[in-house]
């Protein structure tokens, strides 16, 4: 019955526990064989799963590929990066330009006419309004409230009110401290400072008064606002910043210093090289997994289905070998030859495009089919593993029941032996007593 407990050799007359253990060990041998078979199935399934993952990763690389996009890139090379650097997009023409940087941009810096001899001096200022000119007739105005305090207090208020365009600070000219106003970013205005025509980026819409002294010093700006200027051939270009966009279609220049540099724009094949590098990496990952699975004493040693992956992938590499783009290693993996890619691109870019289209077409079809095939086998192995687990569980239940049956039977045998021993002991005692009684009558 369930819950019964049997104690081995309780009477000390029959040690049946070791007999039960030995019987159970013999009966559990099929369980060991099933456990070994289950481990083999799991090892094969794990190997196929790794191979399927490698194939899926390879397939994803190709499914997301647009061959045309690989060739939509240009490279702009500067002969003197200390003077300027450049970038180009796919719309830029292949061309070489001689560019002279005549001037870098500069921010306008204005000073107040009034000032203090010490930073601890108290000043007063009126309600005034600063004006920032983005272009001729285009202004942003900033109102500053009247107040008193130190010069740094006025600086703080200006930065709070006008900080998006104007940066306030303190300038010391050797005799006094004055208010200094500069452009936050020179790209904010296309104007150039010209005191002769009263053209300023920073000015006053309503004049300031610092301790009774009016206004900014328009006669002596600390620095003039100047746009960057470059010359290409007979044409001159200007920009408020050191970055000039679309000087020609798709070309952006970043100015570093005055001087001359050549900019050469040409096709950039780095995306093609990166793709083929990824292609070789994904290919090698599959081959290494196949090698690991089919190596000596491995679960798929000699398995033609798995080995067939290696031969199928290799069979589509002829175009790459023909142009020297890849070479074989001893283990069947590939090594990429980047110079050969550049060489083919220069000699016959259309041939390179056609090669990549053929690779995508051939490998995509095979990898999709291979993924599905191996997923079928993975699922099949899972069914076999599940079935094996059910058999193991059922067999384990049978062993438990057998153990209980053996213990119950041997416990009964022990009880019988014990009862027989007790009977024999009583008979022996009876015979001894009878013999003693008969011996006493003879006397």
C-alpha positions as a printed Julia matrix, in Angstrom:
443×3 Matrix{Float64}:
  0.0     0.0     0.0
  1.11    3.57   -0.59
  2.93    5.07    2.36
  4.11    1.7     3.75
  7.64    1.65    5.19
  9.75   -1.49    5.22
 12.79   -1.85    7.49
 15.58   -4.07    6.25
 16.8    -6.89    8.59
 14.59   -5.73   11.42
 14.83   -9.15   13.08
 18.55   -9.44   12.45
 17.98  -12.78   10.71
 17.73  -11.79    7.01
 19.6    -8.84    5.35
 17.47   -8.5     2.23
 18.28   -4.79    1.49
 21.44   -5.55   -0.51
 19.5    -8.14   -2.55
 16.83   -5.55   -3.43
 19.49   -2.96   -4.35
 21.22   -5.4    -6.67
 17.95   -6.37   -8.36
 17.05   -2.71   -8.86
 20.46   -1.96  -10.32
 19.96   -4.7   -12.89
 16.44   -3.54  -13.68
 17.59    0.11  -14.06
 20.13   -0.66  -16.8
 17.59    0.29  -19.52
 17.21    3.65  -17.75
 20.93    4.29  -18.12
 20.72    3.46  -21.81
 17.77    5.83  -22.23
 19.64    8.61  -20.38
 22.62    8.14  -22.69
 20.39    8.19  -25.76
 18.62   11.32  -24.49
 21.97   13.07  -23.96
 22.98   12.19  -27.52
 19.71   13.56  -28.87
 20.16   16.8   -26.92
 23.76   17.15  -28.14
 22.62   16.75  -31.75
 19.74   19.17  -31.29
 22.06   21.74  -29.69
 24.5    21.42  -32.58
 21.73   21.84  -35.16
 20.37   24.87  -33.25
 23.78   26.55  -33.34
 24.08   25.81  -37.05
 20.56   27.14  -37.67
 21.41   30.34  -35.79
 24.54   30.82  -37.89
 22.54   30.26  -41.07
 19.85   32.67  -39.91
 22.42   35.37  -39.15
 23.96   34.85  -42.59
 20.53   35.03  -44.2
 19.63   38.27  -42.38
 22.75   39.96  -43.74
 21.63   39.22  -47.29
 17.91   39.85  -46.85
 18.64   43.42  -45.67
 21.07   44.09  -48.51
 20.51   46.77  -51.14
 23.38   46.44  -53.6
 22.72   49.87  -55.11
 22.98   51.52  -51.69
 26.46   50.06  -51.23
 27.66   52.2   -54.12
 25.92   55.42  -53.06
 28.86   56.94  -51.24
 31.52   59.49  -52.05
 34.78   60.37  -50.34
 36.28   63.88  -50.22
 40.03   63.96  -49.58
 41.91   67.12  -48.58
 45.55   67.59  -49.51
 46.02   69.81  -46.44
 43.76   69.03  -43.47
 45.38   71.87  -41.52
 43.64   74.27  -43.91
 40.35   72.48  -44.52
 38.57   69.12  -44.44
 35.61   68.02  -46.51
 32.76   65.54  -46.71
 30.72   64.55  -49.75
 27.42   62.77  -50.22
 26.29   60.57  -53.08
 25.17   63.57  -55.16
 28.64   65.12  -55.36
 30.46   64.83  -58.7
 33.85   63.16  -59.01
 36.11   66.19  -59.29
 39.27   67.86  -57.95
 39.07   71.45  -56.71
 41.82   73.91  -55.75
 40.49   75.95  -52.83
 42.05   78.96  -51.15
 40.85   79.91  -47.68
 41.25   83.7   -47.57
 39.69   84.31  -44.19
 38.15   82.46  -41.25
 34.96   83.78  -39.64
 35.17   85.99  -36.56
 32.61   87.11  -33.99
 31.8    90.73  -33.33
 32.91   91.96  -29.89
 31.74   95.33  -28.57
 32.74   97.28  -25.44
 30.83   99.78  -23.33
 32.1   103.33  -23.1
 31.44  103.46  -19.37
 33.29  101.37  -16.83
 34.71  101.09  -13.3
 38.21  101.15  -11.86
 37.47   98.26   -9.49
 35.23   95.21   -9.76
 33.93   96.06   -6.29
 32.71   99.48   -7.4
 28.96  100.05   -7.47
 27.38  101.05  -10.74
 23.89  102.01  -11.81
 22.29  101.42  -15.18
 19.09  102.49  -16.86
 16.43  100.59  -18.76
 18.02   99.83  -22.14
 17.49   97.52  -25.07
 20.11   95.53  -26.97
 19.65   94.65  -30.61
 21.06   91.65  -32.48
 21.08   91.91  -36.29
 20.66   88.58  -38.09
 20.66   90.31  -41.45
 19.86   93.71  -42.86
 16.52   94.7   -41.39
 16.17   91.47  -39.36
 16.64   91.99  -35.62
 16.09   90.39  -32.24
 15.67   92.82  -29.33
 16.39   92.2   -25.65
 15.18   94.53  -22.85
 17.4    95.01  -19.78
 15.8    96.44  -16.64
 17.37   99.33  -14.73
 19.29   98.51  -11.59
 22.43   98.93   -9.53
 25.15   96.7    -8.17
 28.49   95.46   -9.33
 29.44   95.13  -12.99
 29.09   91.33  -12.75
 25.45   91.78  -11.7
 24.73   93.57  -14.97
 26.61   90.81  -16.84
 24.36   88.17  -15.25
 21.17   90.02  -16.16
 22.22   90.46  -19.8
 23.11   86.77  -20.1
 19.75   85.81  -18.63
 17.82   88.08  -21.02
 19.9    87.97  -24.22
 22.03   84.86  -23.75
 20.54   83.11  -26.78
 22.37   85.56  -29.06
 24.69   87.76  -26.98
 27.28   86.78  -24.37
 28.15   89.38  -21.77
 31.42   89.41  -19.82
 33.97   91.85  -18.36
 36.96   93.32  -20.21
 39.95   95.06  -18.55
 41.85   97.48  -20.77
 44.61   98.18  -18.26
 42.92  101.12  -16.61
 39.26  100.25  -16.21
 36.78   97.37  -16.36
 34.13   97.64  -19.05
 31.16   95.6   -20.23
 32.04   93.28  -23.14
 29.35   91.93  -25.5
 30.09   89.25  -28.1
 28.11   87.04  -30.49
 27.24   83.67  -29.0
 27.59   82.02  -32.38
 28.84   83.7   -35.54
 26.46   81.62  -37.66
 23.54   83.6   -36.21
 24.26   86.63  -38.39
 25.42   87.13  -41.97
 26.38   90.78  -41.36
 29.96   91.98  -41.27
 30.96   94.83  -38.99
 31.57   98.13  -40.82
 31.85  101.18  -38.53
 32.05  103.49  -41.57
 28.45  102.6   -42.49
 27.31  102.01  -38.88
 26.78   98.34  -39.63
 26.95   96.31  -36.43
 25.67   92.91  -35.37
 25.31   94.05  -31.73
 23.92   97.53  -31.1
 21.43   99.41  -28.93
 17.8    99.96  -29.79
 17.57  102.08  -26.62
 21.0   103.24  -25.36
 22.49  102.09  -22.09
 23.86  104.42  -19.46
 26.51  103.15  -17.02
 27.22  105.56  -14.19
 26.27  108.5   -16.46
 28.25  107.35  -19.51
 26.14  106.53  -22.55
 26.33  103.66  -24.98
 28.65  101.16  -26.61
 31.91  102.28  -28.17
 30.98  102.05  -31.86
 34.16  103.8   -32.96
 36.44  101.09  -31.59
 34.91   97.55  -31.69
 37.23   95.09  -30.0
 36.71   92.64  -32.9
 34.87   92.95  -36.18
 32.34   90.39  -37.34
 33.73   88.84  -40.52
 32.41   86.02  -42.68
 34.64   83.21  -43.83
 35.83   83.64  -47.39
 37.17   81.1   -49.86
 38.14   81.24  -53.51
 37.62   78.45  -56.05
 39.0    79.48  -59.41
 37.54   82.91  -60.13
 34.59   82.47  -57.76
 34.46   83.7   -54.19
 32.23   82.19  -51.51
 31.42   83.53  -48.04
 29.82   82.05  -44.95
 29.17   83.33  -41.42
 30.55   80.04  -40.05
 33.6    77.92  -40.74
 31.37   75.31  -42.41
 30.3    75.83  -46.01
 27.6    73.49  -47.32
 26.87   72.71  -50.97
 29.67   74.83  -52.34
 29.11   72.42  -55.17
 26.33   69.82  -55.01
 26.88   67.44  -52.11
 30.17   68.98  -50.88
 30.62   70.4   -47.36
 33.82   72.2   -46.34
 35.13   72.7   -42.79
 37.68   75.53  -42.63
 40.62   75.27  -40.25
 43.1    77.97  -41.29
 43.98   80.32  -44.13
 45.88   78.66  -46.95
 45.38   76.48  -50.0
 44.33   72.84  -50.37
 43.1    70.51  -53.08
 39.86   68.6   -52.52
 39.41   65.39  -54.51
 35.97   63.76  -54.64
 35.77   60.15  -55.73
 33.6    57.09  -55.32
 33.82   55.51  -51.88
 33.69   51.72  -51.8
 33.99   51.31  -48.03
 30.37   50.12  -47.78
 31.11   47.4   -50.34
 34.2    46.35  -48.38
 32.28   46.37  -45.11
 29.54   44.21  -46.6
 32.0    41.66  -48.0
 33.81   41.65  -44.66
 30.5    40.84  -42.94
 29.76   38.26  -45.64
 33.06   36.46  -45.0
 32.49   36.66  -41.23
 29.0    35.1   -41.48
 30.23   32.48  -43.97
 33.11   31.53  -41.66
 30.78   31.27  -38.66
 28.71   28.63  -40.51
 31.79   26.71  -41.68
 33.31   26.67  -38.18
 30.05   25.32  -36.76
 29.93   22.58  -39.4
 33.56   21.69  -38.66
 32.85   21.48  -34.94
 29.78   19.27  -35.44
 31.45   16.85  -37.88
 34.87   16.56  -36.27
 36.17   13.18  -35.07
 34.01   11.62  -32.35
 31.49   14.47  -32.63
 27.71   13.79  -32.95
 27.56   14.47  -36.7
 30.85   12.94  -37.78
 30.37   11.81  -41.38
 26.8    13.17  -41.54
 26.21   14.11  -45.17
 23.35   16.46  -44.41
 25.53   18.7   -42.25
 28.62   18.32  -44.43
 26.46   19.25  -47.39
 26.09   22.77  -46.0
 29.81   23.3   -46.37
 29.93   22.1   -49.97
 26.77   24.01  -50.94
 28.1    27.31  -49.61
 31.49   26.79  -51.24
 29.87   26.01  -54.59
 28.63   29.59  -54.97
 31.96   31.31  -54.37
 33.39   31.05  -57.9
 32.86   34.74  -58.82
 34.74   35.87  -55.7
 37.61   33.46  -56.4
 37.74   34.47  -60.05
 38.5    38.07  -59.09
 40.77   37.16  -56.18
 38.44   38.73  -53.63
 38.6    35.72  -51.27
 40.93   32.79  -50.67
 40.53   29.5   -48.78
 42.05   28.63  -45.41
 42.88   25.04  -44.44
 39.68   24.62  -42.43
 37.47   25.8   -45.29
 36.99   29.34  -43.96
 37.69   32.4   -46.12
 40.12   35.31  -46.06
 39.07   38.62  -47.64
 41.37   40.51  -50.04
 40.35   44.2   -49.84
 42.75   45.47  -52.54
 41.08   43.12  -55.04
 37.71   44.74  -54.26
 39.1    48.22  -54.92
 40.8    47.01  -58.1
 37.61   45.49  -59.53
 35.57   48.57  -58.54
 37.95   50.84  -60.44
 38.25   48.6   -63.49
 34.64   47.47  -63.81
 32.23   48.69  -61.17
 29.27   47.17  -63.04
 30.9    43.75  -62.83
 31.27   44.2   -59.07
 27.58   45.15  -58.76
 26.53   42.12  -60.8
 28.73   39.88  -58.65
 27.1    41.13  -55.46
 23.6    40.76  -56.92
 24.42   37.16  -57.86
 25.75   36.46  -54.37
 22.59   37.84  -52.79
 20.34   35.89  -55.11
 22.12   32.52  -54.8
 22.88   32.55  -51.09
 19.49   33.99  -50.09
 17.62   31.16  -51.82
 19.87   28.44  -50.37
 20.0    29.86  -46.82
 16.22   30.26  -46.63
 15.73   26.65  -47.68
 18.47   25.4   -45.34
 16.98   27.29  -42.38
 13.63   25.61  -42.9
 15.19   22.16  -43.36
 17.24   22.36  -40.19
 14.35   23.77  -38.21
 12.38   20.66  -39.2
 15.15   18.42  -37.86
 15.45   20.5   -34.68
 11.71   20.09  -34.08
 11.99   16.36  -34.82
 14.78   15.98  -32.28
 12.68   17.86  -29.75
  9.81   15.42  -30.29
 12.17   12.5   -29.81
 13.6    14.08  -26.66
 10.11   14.68  -25.29
  9.15   11.09  -26.07
 12.33    9.82  -24.41
 11.62   11.9   -21.32
  8.13   10.38  -21.11
  9.61    6.88  -21.38
 12.17    7.68  -18.68
  9.5     9.06  -16.37
  7.3     6.01  -16.92
 10.22    3.65  -16.36
 11.19    5.49  -13.18
  7.63    5.07  -11.88
  7.82    1.36  -12.66
 11.12    1.08  -10.78
  9.6     2.78   -7.75
  6.68    0.38   -7.84
  9.06   -2.55   -8.29
 11.12   -1.36   -5.34
  8.03   -1.24   -3.15
  6.96   -4.71   -4.34
 10.4    -6.23   -3.67
 10.62   -4.66   -0.24
  7.13   -5.87    0.59
  7.88   -9.45   -0.59
 11.26   -9.67    1.1
  9.79   -8.16    4.24
  7.25  -11.01    4.22
 10.06  -13.51    3.63
 11.91  -12.05    6.6
  8.72  -12.35    8.67
  8.3   -15.95    7.55
 11.94  -16.77    8.34
 11.6   -15.13   11.68
  8.42  -17.1    12.44
 10.08  -20.33   11.27
 13.09  -19.63   13.47
 10.84  -19.01   16.42
  8.94  -22.27   15.72
 12.19  -24.2    15.49
 13.33  -22.63   18.7
 10.12  -23.72   20.42
 10.44  -27.25   19.0
 14.07  -27.42   20.11
 13.14  -26.22   23.53
 10.32  -28.76   23.66
 12.65  -31.61   22.65
 15.18  -30.59   25.26
 12.52  -30.4    27.9
 11.09  -33.8    26.88
 14.52  -35.36   26.96
 15.14  -34.02   30.38
 11.8   -35.36   31.56
 12.5   -38.84   30.21
 15.97  -38.88   31.69
 14.51  -38.08   35.1
 12.09  -41.08   35.07
 14.95  -43.58   34.39
 16.56  -42.59   37.62
